[in-house]
Amino acid sequence: MGFYNDLVEGLRNMIGQNRKYANPTQMAKACGVAPNQIIRYIKQERGKHIQVLARVLDEIGARIIFPEDNASSGNDFCNPPKALARADRDGEKLNIDEEAQGLLAFSINWMAEKGNPDSMKLLTVTGNAMAPRIEDGNHVLVDESQKDFFEGRIYAVRIDEEILVRRVAREPGKILLLSENQEISPGPIVLESNNPAHNWAPIGRVVFVAKDLL
């Protein structure tokens, strides 16, 4: 059934990173249906009435045309996934917030100049340790492919279960996480590279901050 297969393949192609919908839940929310309905259609686990309709449409020569996705249409914008301030099981990447996607769109060419677009996530900053440069509630774009620390750059770092955004300085055998707001966080956080008692990991470099001008 060409029409039915085109429908399933078209739905699949609209879901994923840098596509219109980051995941089936986001598509379902936009369509006003339950997520399991979208998932079961994609997996071809239900839809006998659609299959019957597809036979009729195949017979009359009907075809379905989907809008091209961002990656192939020449549309140079994409929506990086919105992340939670919580690391994944390995503690090296941010978990994705499945309920809050499509927040901001960026030029893919611009993102490529900053790093790897496929590894970028939006993170909402909590607290004013980096104020006034980065303030509570601001969104930062984190490139998880850039984990090597460079002096003076700003990174998202996991310490135990907490995600911090700080500027990095280095000393022999140590990483210093510096705040911009000395009233809130007057001293650096010192991480020793070879100290097993320190449970931390770089998440990625902050390449952009989005904020409202009051």
ZIMOTA-V261691 format. One line per field, one symbol per residue. ss: DSSP state (H for helix, E for strand, C for the rest). A space follows every 50 residues. Layout:
ss = ???
This chain:
ss = CHHHHHHHHHHHHCECCCCCECCHHHHHHHHCCCHHHHHHHHCCCCCHHH HHHHHHHHHHCCCCCCCCCCCCCCCCEECCEEEEEEECCCCCCEEECCCC CCCCCEEHHHHHHHCCHHHEEEEECCCCCCCCCCCCCCEEEEECCCCCCC CCCEEEEEECCEEEEEEEEEECCEEEEECCCCCCCCCCEEEECCCCCCCE EEEEEEEEEECCCC
